[in-house]
Amino acid sequence: MENQQQNNPLHGVTLEKTLTDLVEYYDWDMLARLVPINCFINEPSMKSSLKFLRRTPWARKKVEALYLENLDKFRQQ
């Protein structure tokens, strides 16, 4: 199990950190285009988006996939 986590690039990265990095890099409008879910489209906020993503596994997977696609960019910041 420990070896699995060492190979997981999201290990130790909170959902809040993931979303914060994405919003800072893209902004809410672009994020809504890339991951078209209502919490990003209609009056987006960090609190409501985190609540939705924590309760909705398919949406969280999309956000995590986008984060992983851009992981090198976030590590350089």
Z-matrix of the N, CA and C atoms (Angstrom, degrees):
N
C 1 1.457
C 2 1.525 1 110.93
N 3 1.327 2 116.01 1 -43.34
C 4 1.462 3 119.54 2 -179.57
C 5 1.528 4 110.54 3 -62.20
N 6 1.335 5 117.18 4 -39.71
C 7 1.457 6 121.20 5 179.01
C 8 1.525 7 110.96 6 -63.50
N 9 1.331 8 117.49 7 -37.69
C 10 1.463 9 121.22 8 177.28
C 11 1.522 10 110.27 9 -59.75
N 12 1.302 11 117.72 10 -43.99
C 13 1.455 12 121.52 11 -177.77
C 14 1.528 13 111.63 12 -68.19
N 15 1.314 14 117.55 13 -33.05
C 16 1.459 15 119.98 14 178.47
C 17 1.525 16 110.72 15 -64.33
N 18 1.317 17 116.93 16 -31.58
C 19 1.461 18 121.72 17 -179.66
C 20 1.522 19 112.72 18 -88.44
N 21 1.309 20 117.82 19 -2.97
C 22 1.457 21 122.47 20 -178.69
C 23 1.529 22 109.05 21 -92.32
N 24 1.343 23 118.03 22 112.17
C 25 1.466 24 119.50 23 -178.08
C 26 1.529 25 113.72 24 -66.42
N 27 1.330 26 117.47 25 -16.07
C 28 1.462 27 120.50 26 178.45
C 29 1.530 28 112.67 27 -90.92
N 30 1.326 29 116.84 28 -3.55
C 31 1.461 30 119.80 29 -179.54
C 32 1.528 31 109.84 30 -61.45
N 33 1.317 32 116.28 31 124.90
C 34 1.457 33 121.85 32 179.07
C 35 1.520 34 114.15 33 86.02
N 36 1.326 35 117.36 34 -2.19
C 37 1.466 36 121.48 35 178.87
C 38 1.525 37 107.46 36 -101.09
N 39 1.314 38 116.72 37 117.92
C 40 1.459 39 120.04 38 -178.61
C 41 1.523 40 110.41 39 -75.13
N 42 1.310 41 115.73 40 160.08
C 43 1.456 42 120.63 41 176.02
C 44 1.524 43 109.88 42 -62.26
N 45 1.313 44 116.80 43 -36.85
C 46 1.465 45 120.38 44 178.49
C 47 1.531 46 111.06 45 -63.06
N 48 1.315 47 117.25 46 -43.13
C 49 1.473 48 121.40 47 177.53
C 50 1.529 49 110.17 48 -63.39
N 51 1.319 50 116.58 49 -43.28
C 52 1.463 51 121.52 50 178.76
C 53 1.515 52 110.51 51 -57.98
N 54 1.317 53 116.51 52 -51.03
C 55 1.462 54 120.97 53 -177.74
C 56 1.526 55 111.40 54 -67.42
N 57 1.312 56 117.31 55 -40.45
C 58 1.467 57 120.70 56 178.22
C 59 1.524 58 110.93 57 -59.73
N 60 1.317 59 117.11 58 -46.17
C 61 1.468 60 120.65 59 179.01
C 62 1.523 61 111.19 60 -61.52
N 63 1.329 62 116.74 61 -42.64
C 64 1.464 63 120.23 62 179.90
C 65 1.525 64 111.65 63 -64.75
N 66 1.319 65 117.26 64 -42.98
C 67 1.468 66 120.81 65 -179.69
C 68 1.529 67 110.38 66 -66.81
N 69 1.317 68 117.35 67 -40.71
C 70 1.467 69 120.05 68 178.55
C 71 1.525 70 111.41 69 -65.29
N 72 1.308 71 116.43 70 -36.88
C 73 1.466 72 120.40 71 -177.68
C 74 1.533 73 111.93 72 -78.19
N 75 1.335 74 117.37 73 -44.87
C 76 1.462 75 121.47 74 -173.97
C 77 1.523 76 114.38 75 -100.75
N 78 1.279 77 120.00 76 -36.54
C 79 1.463 78 131.17 77 -167.39
C 80 1.531 79 108.53 78 81.87
N 81 1.325 80 115.84 79 164.90
C 82 1.467 81 120.87 80 -173.58
C 83 1.529 82 112.49 81 -62.87
N 84 1.340 83 117.46 82 -39.49
C 85 1.466 84 120.11 83 -177.39
C 86 1.527 85 111.92 84 -62.43
N 87 1.310 86 116.62 85 -48.27
C 88 1.466 87 119.82 86 -179.87
C 89 1.521 88 110.87 87 -68.39
N 90 1.313 89 116.94 88 -37.15
C 91 1.458 90 120.55 89 177.87
C 92 1.526 91 110.36 90 -61.75
N 93 1.328 92 116.95 91 -38.67
C 94 1.465 93 121.22 92 178.04
C 95 1.526 94 111.30 93 -65.62
N 96 1.325 95 117.30 94 -31.49
C 97 1.467 96 120.22 95 176.97
C 98 1.527 97 111.27 96 -73.60
N 99 1.314 98 116.07 97 -38.72
C 100 1.462 99 120.82 98 -178.00
C 101 1.523 100 112.68 99 -76.02
N 102 1.327 101 115.85 100 -37.30
C 103 1.470 102 122.17 101 178.34
C 104 1.528 103 106.38 102 -129.38
N 105 1.330 104 117.24 103 86.63
C 106 1.468 105 120.28 104 -172.58
C 107 1.536 106 113.44 105 -76.09
N 108 1.310 107 115.10 106 82.40
C 109 1.462 108 120.75 107 174.47
C 110 1.525 109 107.83 108 -123.28
N 111 1.312 110 116.00 109 148.26
C 112 1.466 111 121.39 110 -172.01
C 113 1.520 112 114.45 111 -56.36
N 114 1.312 113 117.81 112 -34.86
C 115 1.470 114 118.43 113 -178.02
C 116 1.526 115 111.84 114 -66.96
N 117 1.327 116 118.37 115 -16.54
C 118 1.464 117 121.97 116 174.66
C 119 1.525 118 111.60 117 -96.29
N 120 1.323 119 117.02 118 -22.02
C 121 1.467 120 121.94 119 -174.09
C 122 1.527 121 112.00 120 -90.15
N 123 1.319 122 116.97 121 -49.60
C 124 1.468 123 122.26 122 -174.65
C 125 1.521 124 111.72 123 -100.61
N 126 1.314 125 115.96 124 109.56
C 127 1.464 126 122.45 125 178.20
C 128 1.531 127 112.18 126 45.57
N 129 1.323 128 116.76 127 62.29
C 130 1.465 129 119.33 128 -176.48
C 131 1.526 130 112.84 129 -67.61
N 132 1.305 131 114.91 130 141.90
C 133 1.462 132 121.36 131 172.93
C 134 1.522 133 107.61 132 -145.22
N 135 1.294 134 115.56 133 156.05
C 136 1.455 135 120.58 134 -179.76
C 137 1.530 136 110.10 135 -61.68
N 138 1.323 137 116.57 136 -45.23
C 139 1.465 138 121.28 137 -176.33
C 140 1.527 139 111.97 138 -61.91
N 141 1.331 140 117.23 139 -49.93
C 142 1.467 141 119.61 140 -177.61
C 143 1.526 142 111.33 141 -68.91
N 144 1.321 143 116.60 142 -35.97
C 145 1.465 144 119.82 143 179.52
C 146 1.523 145 111.20 144 -67.31
N 147 1.321 146 117.12 145 -43.48
C 148 1.463 147 120.07 146 178.10
C 149 1.525 148 111.09 147 -62.34
N 150 1.311 149 116.44 148 -42.01
C 151 1.467 150 120.67 149 179.34
C 152 1.526 151 110.08 150 -60.55
N 153 1.334 152 116.61 151 -46.10
C 154 1.461 153 120.80 152 179.93
C 155 1.530 154 111.22 153 -64.51
N 156 1.317 155 116.99 154 -46.61
C 157 1.462 156 120.42 155 -176.92
C 158 1.526 157 112.16 156 -65.56
N 159 1.318 158 117.04 157 -33.60
C 160 1.470 159 119.60 158 178.45
C 161 1.528 160 111.79 159 -68.67
N 162 1.320 161 116.66 160 -27.22
C 163 1.471 162 120.92 161 -177.21
C 164 1.525 163 113.29 162 -98.59
N 165 1.339 164 117.29 163 -5.27
C 166 1.459 165 120.66 164 -172.81
C 167 1.529 166 109.61 165 -129.60
N 168 1.325 167 116.55 166 92.91
C 169 1.470 168 120.16 167 -174.40
C 170 1.536 169 114.77 168 -57.88
N 171 1.324 170 118.72 169 -39.03
C 172 1.469 171 119.62 170 -177.85
C 173 1.527 172 111.14 171 -65.28
N 174 1.322 173 117.19 172 -37.19
C 175 1.465 174 120.54 173 179.49
C 176 1.530 175 109.99 174 -71.49
N 177 1.310 176 116.14 175 -40.65
C 178 1.467 177 120.16 176 178.37
C 179 1.527 178 110.63 177 -60.92
N 180 1.332 179 116.88 178 -40.00
C 181 1.465 180 120.51 179 178.84
C 182 1.523 181 111.29 180 -62.48
N 183 1.327 182 117.29 181 -38.88
C 184 1.467 183 120.45 182 178.16
C 185 1.523 184 111.16 183 -64.88
N 186 1.316 185 116.42 184 -42.67
C 187 1.466 186 121.02 185 179.31
C 188 1.531 187 110.04 186 -66.13
N 189 1.312 188 117.14 187 -43.50
C 190 1.463 189 120.38 188 179.03
C 191 1.527 190 110.97 189 -64.60
N 192 1.331 191 117.64 190 -37.28
C 193 1.466 192 120.99 191 178.16
C 194 1.526 193 110.72 192 -63.86
N 195 1.325 194 117.19 193 -42.54
C 196 1.461 195 120.95 194 177.36
C 197 1.526 196 110.40 195 -63.60
N 198 1.304 197 116.60 196 -41.09
C 199 1.466 198 121.10 197 177.85
C 200 1.531 199 110.39 198 -60.95
N 201 1.325 200 116.51 199 -45.24
C 202 1.461 201 120.36 200 -179.05
C 203 1.528 202 111.88 201 -64.79
N 204 1.328 203 117.23 202 -35.18
C 205 1.466 204 120.94 203 177.57
C 206 1.525 205 111.21 204 -60.97
N 207 1.314 206 116.38 205 -29.78
C 208 1.463 207 121.89 206 -175.17
C 209 1.524 208 112.97 207 -112.35
N 210 1.298 209 117.39 208 15.70
C 211 1.461 210 122.01 209 -173.53
C 212 1.528 211 112.56 210 -55.64
N 213 1.313 212 117.87 211 -41.08
C 214 1.468 213 120.32 212 180.00
C 215 1.521 214 111.50 213 -61.68
N 216 1.316 215 117.73 214 -37.88
C 217 1.466 216 121.83 215 179.00
C 218 1.526 217 110.78 216 -64.91
N 219 1.328 218 116.50 217 -39.93
C 220 1.458 219 120.43 218 -178.76
C 221 1.529 220 111.30 219 -71.13
N 222 1.305 221 116.99 220 -34.24
C 223 1.471 222 120.48 221 179.66
C 224 1.522 223 111.30 222 -69.61
N 225 1.329 224 117.42 223 -26.58
C 226 1.462 225 121.42 224 179.86
C 227 1.521 226 112.04 225 -77.54
N 228 1.314 227 117.56 226 -21.33
C 229 1.470 228 121.20 227 -177.23
C 230 1.505 229 111.49 228 -71.36
